[in-house]
Amino acid sequence: MCGDRHLIRIESDFVLMAAVDGLGHGDEAAAAAQTAIQTLESASTRSVIALINGCHERLRSTRGVVMSLAVFARADSSLTWAGVGNVEGLLLRASPNASPLYESLVLRSGVVGARLPLMYAAILPVMRGDTLIFWTDGIRSDFADKLTAAGHPQKLADRIMAKGYKATDDALVLVVRCFGGAP
């Protein structure tokens, strides 16, 4: 059973995107990841720090997860993101003239449900066509500097999976494109 899960939660004023990896393999990893997703689905806040803290409290009796979250705020076209563990994140800029061409998520070492680090979130402006990518540790990371935001998000996810899958772990790739007022 796969312990990697994702969520895209669309609300009137924000969109929450998450990638979660339950520690280890099998049923316990899948159960921990599913508990995190259920916590995110029912949360009343859009603060990524509060969301991670809420998951931490709910996951204390499990083996825990590593996770990365992003919240796109429609009002100001901003993306707020944070991550604990090794679920990596990348924001590819649509404009070839953007500097930098991509932003990498700064991850905090720890385990949600066991050892939560001091958390902070980064806030980035998002433009139409920018692309958010999260991937779990079943995917190699050496592809990031070769990616562009061009092409369909599903094809990009398929390409990353085909070229980066390690075959030694569960793997998940989440690709979300921003189209103006909503990803």
ZALUMKE-397937 format. One record per residue (C-alpha): residue in one letter; x, y, z; residue number from 1. Coordinates in pm, whole numbers. Layout:
BEGIN
  res      xx      yy      zz    n
    A       X       Y       Z  NUM
...
REM end
This chain:
BEGIN
  res      xx      yy      zz    n
    M       0       0       0    1
    C     137     343     -97    2
    G     215     589     183    3
    D     232     893     -47    4
    R     -77    1113     -77    5
    H    -168    1450    -224    6
    L    -444    1706    -187    7
    I    -573    1993    -394    8
    R    -843    2175    -198    9
    I   -1018    2458    -384   10
    E   -1199    2722    -179   11
    S   -1349    3056    -284   12
    D   -1047    3263    -176   13
    F    -759    3014    -174   14
    V    -630    2684    -307   15
    L    -441    2443     -80   16
    M    -195    2201    -239   17
    A     -17    1932     -37   18
    A     210    1633     -85   19
    V     248    1393     209   20
    D     476    1092     259   21
    G     400     856     549   22
    L     720     733     713   23
    G     823     388     601   24
    H     605     162     389   25
    G     283     -33     408   26
    D     -41      12     596   27
    E      97     226     881   28
    A     261     471     640   29
    A     -58     490     433   30
    A    -271     544     746   31
    A     -49     827     870   32
    A     -55     997     529   33
    Q    -432     959     506   34
    T    -478    1110     853   35
    A    -273    1411     744   36
    I    -483    1453     429   37
    Q    -808    1427     626   38
    T    -679    1689     870   39
    L    -598    1925     583   40
    E    -936    1863     418   41
    S   -1129    1962     731   42
    A    -909    2247     859   43
    S   -1069    2590     886   44
    T    -744    2784     841   45
    R    -535    2857     536   46
    S    -214    2932     728   47
    V      44    2674     622   48
    I     208    2691     967   49
    A    -125    2631    1143   50
    L    -205    2349     900   51
    I     126    2175     971   52
    N      78    2225    1346   53
    G    -273    2077    1322   54
    C    -138    1773    1138   55
    H     137    1737    1399   56
    E    -119    1716    1680   57
    R    -337    1463    1494   58
    L     -40    1245    1398   59
    R     124    1206    1740   60
    S      -9     850    1779   61
    T     112     745    1430   62
    R     456     690    1282   63
    G     434    1042    1135   64
    V     477    1198     794   65
    V     691    1439     601   66
    M     497    1695     402   67
    S     503    2011     197   68
    L     212    2253     160   69
    A     137    2555     -53   70
    V    -156    2796     -34   71
    F    -239    3013    -332   72
    A    -426    3327    -224   73
    R    -651    3456    -499   74
    A    -675    3811    -359   75
    D    -309    3898    -412   76
    S    -187    3614    -637   77
    S      63    3497    -377   78
    L     185    3151    -287   79
    T     275    3069      73   80
    W     461    2744     123   81
    A     643    2539     386   82
    G     777    2188     419   83
    V     891    1944     686   84
    G    1116    1656     589   85
    N    1204    1569     231   86
    V     898    1634      13   87
    E    1064    1876    -223   88
    G     901    2171    -394   89
    L     973    2388    -694   90
    L     794    2687    -842   91
    L     874    2718   -1213   92
    R     829    3065   -1355   93
    A     634    3082   -1682   94
    S     822    3384   -1813   95
    P    1155    3298   -1976   96
    N    1275    3640   -1860   97
    A    1199    3574   -1493   98
    S    1489    3588   -1256   99
    P    1526    3340   -1107  100
    L    1358    3094   -1345  101
    Y    1256    2877   -1050  102
    E    1224    2895    -673  103
    S    1303    2598    -448  104
    L    1114    2527    -128  105
    V    1337    2549     180  106
    L    1263    2238     383  107
    R    1287    2206     760  108
    S    1429    1885     904  109
    G    1180    1688    1112  110
    V     877    1462    1119  111
    V     519    1585    1147  112
    G     374    1391    1440  113
    A     707    1331    1613  114
    R     975    1601    1582  115
    L     829    1923    1449  116
    P    1094    2191    1390  117
    L    1051    2563    1440  118
    M     843    2647    1134  119
    Y     846    2936     894  120
    A     681    2992     558  121
    A     794    3174     246  122
    I     561    3396      45  123
    L     611    3436    -329  124
    P     425    3632    -597  125
    V     268    3405    -857  126
    M     201    3493   -1219  127
    R     -27    3330   -1476  128
    G     137    3014   -1608  129
    D     374    2959   -1314  130
    T     387    2592   -1216  131
    L     415    2437    -869  132
    I     577    2094    -840  133
    F     600    1877    -528  134
    W     769    1535    -526  135
    T     837    1274    -262  136
    D    1165    1093    -195  137
    G    1085     815    -441  138
    I    1188    1064    -712  139
    R    1546    1176    -777  140
    S    1603    1552    -752  141
    D    1864    1597   -1024  142
    F    1607    1703   -1286  143
    A    1497    2036   -1136  144
    D    1729    2270   -1326  145
    K    1623    2117   -1661  146
    L    1247    2181   -1625  147
    T    1036    2451   -1784  148
    A     675    2549   -1719  149
    A     582    2475   -2081  150
    G     348    2189   -2165  151
    H      54    2027   -1992  152
    P      95    1967   -1614  153
    Q       5    1595   -1643  154
    K     267    1543   -1914  155
    L     524    1721   -1697  156
    A     435    1498   -1400  157
    D     456    1187   -1621  158
    R     797    1296   -1754  159
    I     933    1358   -1403  160
    M     803    1019   -1287  161
    A     947     838   -1591  162
    K    1292     997   -1560  163
    G    1320    1028   -1184  164
    Y    1148     726   -1027  165
    K    1391     538    -800  166
    A    1190     210    -786  167
    T    1301     163    -424  168
    D    1027     368    -258  169
    D     675     499    -300  170
    A     672     801    -529  171
    L     442    1094    -594  172
    V     468    1395    -825  173
    L     213    1677    -799  174
    V     212    1945   -1069  175
    V     -26    2244   -1051  176
    R     -38    2530   -1304  177
    C    -154    2879   -1208  178
    F    -406    3041   -1443  179
    G    -451    3392   -1311  180
    G    -712    3386   -1035  181
    A    -668    3015    -957  182
    P    -420    2732   -1012  183
REM end
